[in-house]
């Protein structure tokens, strides 16, 4: 009669593989994005998740104001910033 733990070994092995290939990299990327969003400063060139390119002109605790064109200012949540194009 085989040991019942041997039957659980493939399931445990699959869990570890899924964790290291899918879950852990996603968590690391999320931490990196949150760190970038928390470190935004004036004159940073950014892109939002909606595809809007702009330059940060004002930083508040939860939002940033972007200059999208000469006379166009947009206030967006920091969580809407997807990437930093170049630092100010």
C-alpha positions, 0 to 999 in steps of 0.5 A: 500500500503506497504512502498517502503523502506520495499521492500529494507530492505532485500537487505540492510540486505543481503549487511550487512551480506555479508560485515561482513562475507566476505568482512571485514575479507578479508580486515583484512587478507590483512592488516595483510599480508601487515604488515608482508611483510613490517616488514620482516628482515634478518634471517626470515624464510618465505614461498612464494606463490609458495611454496619456503621455504627460509631464508631472507638474504637481504631486499630492499624496494620492494624485498627480497633475500632468501637463499633457499639452501647453494648456492642458492639465489633468489630475490623475490618481497615482495608481493610474501611472503605468510607467516612468518614461524619464526622470525630471 
